[in-house]
Amino acid sequence: MSDLSAGEKRRLEKLFGMGSGYVLNFSDRTFGEFFEDIARLDIDQEKYHEQGSSKAKRLRTFWRIDSNHLVGKVTEAMIQYGWEEKCLCGSDDPNLKDDCWKIAQRLKSDTPVAELDALSAINDEKDFEVVAQHVKDAIEKNQPEAALDRLHIFTVKFVRTLCEQHGIEVTREKALHSVFGEYVKKLKEEGHLEAQMTERILKSSISVFEAFNHVRNDKSLAHDNPILNYEEALLIFNHVAATIRFIKNLEVQIAPPPPAKKSVSWDDIEF
C-alpha cells in the first residue's frame, strides 16, 4: 500500500479534478485503457470498487492498496497526460502542479529492488524485451515471488547475449552458472577486472546462479510449486539486479568507441 498522506491526496485530488467523481477528462473506457497502458493493470477489477465505481473512487482505492512505486508511476503519467491534454485543474494555485510532480517522484523512487532499471533488455529481441517487462511489472506491483521464473529467463538471456558478444560458445545445454563462469573467466583473461575482490564477488555469483536454477525449478511458478516467500524472493531479485547493473556498466567501458567518420575531400572523389 502507498503511504500518501492526507495532504498529498488533497493536492492530487485538486489537480485531477476529482471532487465530482471524475478524473481529468477520462471516460470509463479511456480510464481503463490508461491504466492498462501505463501499469498493465485492470482498474475495473472488483478490488478497486471497494469505495464505489466512479473513476475518482477507484483511483483513491488504487492509491490505498498498491505500492508506492506503482502509484508514483501512474501519478507521474497522469500529470503528463493532463498537461498535454490541457485538462489539469487548480489554475488558482500556481504551485499545485509542481507539488504533485514532487509527490509522484517521491513515490516512484520507492522500489523494493534498488537496481530495478538495470533489468532491461540489451538487444532488440522481442522475447527478451517481453520478459524484461514482465519482471519489472512484478516488482512495481511488489510481487517478486511471482516472477522468479521470469527473472531466471531474463538472466539466462542476458548472460548468453554477453557471451556471444565476447566470442564464447553458447549452447542450450549449458546451464546459467556454467555460462556465467565462462564469462567471468573471459573478463579476467582480458584484464577487465581491476580488483581481486571484484573477481571473487563475481565468482561467488557463479554458485548463486547455480542455486538460482533450483529456485526456478522448485520454488517458482515455472512449475506447479509452492513459491518462495516474499523476503527471500526480494533478496534474490536485489542480488541479481545489482550484479547485472555492475556488468552493464563494465560492458560500457569495455566496448570500443565507434570508429571516427573519415572526412572526405573533393580530391578523394572520382569523377
C-alpha positions as CSV (number, residue, x, y, z in Angstrom):
1,M,0.0,0.0,0.0
2,S,1.2,3.6,-0.7
3,D,2.0,6.0,2.1
4,L,0.3,9.1,0.6
5,S,-0.5,11.5,3.3
6,A,-3.9,13.1,3.6
7,G,-2.4,16.4,2.5
8,E,-0.8,14.8,-0.6
9,K,-4.1,13.2,-1.5
10,R,-5.9,16.5,-1.3
11,R,-3.3,18.1,-3.6
12,L,-3.6,15.3,-6.2
13,E,-7.4,15.3,-6.0
14,K,-7.5,19.1,-6.7
15,L,-5.1,18.7,-9.6
16,F,-7.1,15.9,-11.2
17,G,-10.5,17.5,-10.5
18,M,-11.8,14.5,-8.5
19,G,-14.4,16.4,-6.5
20,S,-17.4,15.1,-8.5
21,G,-16.2,11.6,-9.2
22,Y,-14.4,12.4,-12.4
23,V,-10.6,12.2,-13.1
24,L,-9.3,14.8,-15.6
25,N,-11.1,14.2,-18.9
26,F,-11.1,10.4,-18.8
27,S,-14.2,8.4,-19.8
28,D,-14.6,5.0,-18.2
29,R,-13.1,3.5,-21.4
30,T,-10.1,5.7,-21.6
31,F,-9.5,5.5,-17.9
32,G,-9.3,1.7,-18.2
33,E,-7.0,2.0,-21.2
34,F,-4.7,4.4,-19.4
35,F,-4.1,2.0,-16.5
36,E,-3.6,-0.9,-18.9
37,D,-1.0,1.1,-21.0
38,I,0.9,2.6,-18.0
39,A,0.6,-0.1,-15.4
40,R,-0.6,-3.2,-17.1
41,L,-3.4,-3.1,-14.6
42,D,-7.1,-3.6,-14.8
43,I,-8.6,-0.8,-12.8
44,D,-12.1,-2.4,-13.3
45,Q,-11.2,-5.3,-11.0
46,E,-13.6,-5.8,-8.1
47,K,-10.9,-4.9,-5.6
48,Y,-10.8,-1.3,-6.9
49,H,-14.6,-1.0,-6.4
50,E,-14.4,-1.1,-2.6
51,Q,-15.4,2.5,-2.2
52,G,-17.6,2.8,-5.3
53,S,-17.4,2.5,-9.1
54,S,-16.7,6.1,-10.1
55,K,-13.3,6.9,-11.6
56,A,-12.3,9.0,-8.6
57,K,-13.3,6.3,-6.1
58,R,-11.4,3.7,-8.0
59,L,-8.3,5.9,-8.1
60,R,-8.5,6.5,-4.4
61,T,-8.7,2.8,-3.8
62,F,-5.7,2.3,-6.1
63,W,-3.7,4.8,-4.0
64,R,-4.6,2.9,-0.9
65,I,-3.8,-0.7,-1.9
66,D,-1.0,-0.5,-4.4
67,S,2.7,0.1,-3.8
68,N,4.4,3.5,-3.7
69,H,6.4,2.8,-6.8
70,L,3.4,1.9,-8.9
71,V,1.2,4.7,-7.6
72,G,4.1,7.1,-8.3
73,K,4.5,5.8,-11.9
74,V,0.8,6.2,-12.6
75,T,0.6,9.6,-11.0
76,E,3.5,10.9,-13.0
77,A,2.0,9.6,-16.2
78,M,-1.4,11.1,-15.2
79,I,0.2,14.6,-14.7
80,Q,1.9,14.4,-18.0
81,Y,-1.3,13.3,-19.7
82,G,-3.3,16.2,-18.1
83,W,-0.6,18.7,-19.1
84,E,-0.7,17.5,-22.7
85,E,-4.5,17.4,-22.8
86,K,-4.7,20.8,-21.0
87,C,-7.2,19.4,-18.5
88,L,-5.3,19.8,-15.2
89,C,-7.3,21.7,-12.6
90,G,-6.3,24.1,-9.8
91,S,-5.2,27.0,-12.0
92,D,-5.7,29.3,-9.0
93,D,-2.8,27.5,-7.3
94,P,0.5,28.2,-9.2
95,N,2.4,25.6,-7.1
96,L,-0.1,22.8,-7.4
97,K,1.4,21.0,-10.5
98,D,5.0,21.2,-9.2
99,D,3.9,20.0,-5.7
100,C,2.1,17.0,-7.3
101,W,5.0,16.2,-9.5
102,K,7.3,16.0,-6.5
103,I,4.8,13.7,-4.8
104,A,4.9,11.4,-7.8
105,Q,8.7,11.4,-7.9
106,R,8.9,10.6,-4.1
107,L,6.6,7.6,-4.6
108,K,8.2,6.4,-7.7
109,S,11.7,6.4,-6.1
110,D,10.4,3.9,-3.5
111,T,11.0,0.5,-5.0
112,P,11.9,-2.8,-3.2
113,V,14.6,-3.5,-5.8
114,A,17.2,-0.8,-5.8
115,E,18.6,-1.6,-9.2
116,L,15.3,-2.1,-11.0
117,D,16.3,-0.1,-14.0
118,A,19.1,-2.5,-14.7
119,L,16.6,-5.2,-15.6
120,S,16.1,-4.1,-19.2
121,A,16.9,-6.0,-22.4
122,I,20.3,-5.4,-24.0
123,N,19.2,-6.2,-27.6
124,D,16.0,-5.8,-29.6
125,E,14.9,-9.4,-29.4
126,K,11.2,-9.3,-28.8
127,D,11.2,-12.2,-26.2
128,F,14.0,-10.5,-24.3
129,E,12.0,-7.3,-24.1
130,V,8.8,-9.0,-23.1
131,V,10.3,-11.0,-20.3
132,A,12.1,-7.8,-19.0
133,Q,8.8,-6.0,-18.9
134,H,7.2,-8.9,-17.0
135,V,9.9,-8.8,-14.4
136,K,9.5,-5.0,-13.9
137,D,5.8,-5.3,-13.7
138,A,6.0,-7.8,-10.9
139,I,8.4,-5.6,-8.9
140,E,6.2,-2.5,-9.5
141,K,3.3,-4.5,-8.0
142,N,5.6,-5.6,-5.2
143,Q,5.3,-9.3,-6.1
144,P,8.9,-10.5,-6.6
145,E,8.0,-14.1,-5.6
146,A,5.6,-14.3,-8.5
147,A,8.3,-13.5,-11.1
148,L,11.3,-15.6,-10.1
149,D,10.9,-17.8,-13.2
150,R,10.9,-14.8,-15.5
151,L,13.9,-13.3,-13.7
152,H,15.7,-16.6,-14.3
153,I,14.8,-16.4,-18.0
154,F,15.9,-12.8,-18.2
155,T,19.2,-13.6,-16.6
156,V,19.9,-16.5,-18.9
157,K,19.2,-14.3,-22.0
158,F,21.3,-11.5,-20.5
159,V,24.4,-13.8,-19.8
160,R,24.1,-15.7,-23.1
161,T,24.0,-12.4,-25.1
162,L,27.1,-11.2,-23.3
163,C,28.9,-14.4,-24.0
164,E,28.1,-14.2,-27.7
165,Q,29.5,-10.7,-27.8
166,H,32.8,-11.9,-26.3
167,G,33.1,-14.9,-28.6
168,I,32.2,-17.5,-26.0
169,E,30.4,-20.5,-27.4
170,V,26.8,-20.8,-26.1
171,T,24.6,-23.8,-26.4
172,R,21.2,-24.6,-24.9
173,E,22.7,-27.4,-22.9
174,K,24.9,-25.1,-20.8
175,A,23.3,-24.1,-17.5
176,L,23.2,-20.5,-16.4
177,H,26.0,-20.8,-13.8
178,S,28.3,-22.6,-16.3
179,V,27.9,-19.9,-19.0
180,F,28.4,-17.2,-16.4
181,G,31.5,-18.8,-15.2
182,E,33.0,-18.8,-18.7
183,Y,32.1,-15.1,-19.0
184,V,33.8,-14.2,-15.7
185,K,36.9,-16.2,-16.8
186,K,36.9,-14.2,-20.0
187,L,36.7,-10.9,-18.2
188,K,39.7,-12.0,-16.0
189,E,41.8,-13.1,-19.0
190,E,41.2,-9.9,-20.9
191,G,42.2,-7.8,-17.9
192,H,38.8,-6.1,-17.4
193,L,38.7,-6.7,-13.6
194,E,40.9,-4.4,-11.6
195,A,40.4,-5.7,-8.0
196,Q,40.8,-9.2,-6.8
197,M,37.7,-8.7,-4.6
198,T,35.6,-7.9,-7.7
199,E,36.7,-11.2,-9.2
200,R,35.8,-13.0,-6.0
201,I,32.4,-11.4,-5.9
202,L,31.6,-12.4,-9.5
203,K,32.9,-15.9,-8.9
204,S,30.6,-16.2,-5.9
205,S,27.8,-15.3,-8.2
206,I,28.5,-18.5,-10.2
207,S,27.4,-20.6,-7.2
208,V,24.5,-18.2,-6.6
209,F,23.3,-18.7,-10.2
210,E,23.7,-22.4,-9.8
211,A,21.3,-22.2,-6.8
212,F,19.0,-20.0,-8.9
213,N,18.4,-23.0,-11.2
214,H,17.0,-24.9,-8.2
215,V,14.8,-21.9,-7.2
216,R,13.4,-21.6,-10.7
217,N,12.6,-25.3,-10.9
218,D,11.3,-26.0,-7.4
219,K,10.3,-22.6,-5.9
220,S,8.7,-20.6,-8.7
221,L,5.7,-20.6,-11.0
222,A,7.8,-22.3,-13.7
223,H,6.1,-25.5,-12.5
224,D,3.4,-26.4,-10.1
225,N,5.4,-25.5,-7.0
226,P,4.9,-23.8,-3.6
227,I,6.5,-20.5,-4.4
228,L,9.3,-18.9,-2.3
229,N,8.4,-16.5,0.4
230,Y,8.5,-12.7,-0.3
231,E,11.6,-11.7,1.7
232,E,13.8,-14.4,0.1
233,A,12.5,-13.6,-3.3
234,L,13.3,-10.0,-2.8
235,L,16.8,-10.9,-1.7
236,I,17.3,-12.9,-4.9
237,F,16.0,-10.0,-7.0
238,N,18.2,-7.4,-5.4
239,H,21.4,-9.6,-5.7
240,V,20.7,-10.5,-9.4
241,A,19.8,-6.9,-10.3
242,A,22.9,-5.5,-8.6
243,T,25.1,-8.0,-10.5
244,I,23.5,-7.1,-13.8
245,R,23.9,-3.4,-13.1
246,F,27.6,-3.8,-12.5
247,I,28.1,-5.9,-15.6
248,K,26.2,-3.5,-17.8
249,N,28.4,-0.6,-16.6
250,L,31.5,-2.7,-17.1
251,E,30.5,-3.6,-20.6
252,V,30.0,0.1,-21.5
253,Q,33.7,0.6,-20.5
254,I,34.8,-2.4,-22.4
255,A,33.0,-1.6,-25.7
256,P,35.3,0.1,-28.1
257,P,34.2,3.6,-29.2
258,P,32.6,3.8,-32.7
259,P,35.1,4.5,-35.5
260,A,35.5,8.2,-36.3
261,K,34.0,9.2,-39.6
262,K,36.7,9.8,-42.2
263,S,36.5,13.3,-43.6
264,V,36.2,13.3,-47.4
265,S,37.8,16.0,-49.5
266,W,37.0,16.7,-53.1
267,D,40.4,15.3,-54.1
268,D,39.2,11.8,-52.9
269,I,36.2,11.7,-55.1
270,E,36.5,10.1,-58.5
271,F,34.7,11.8,-61.4
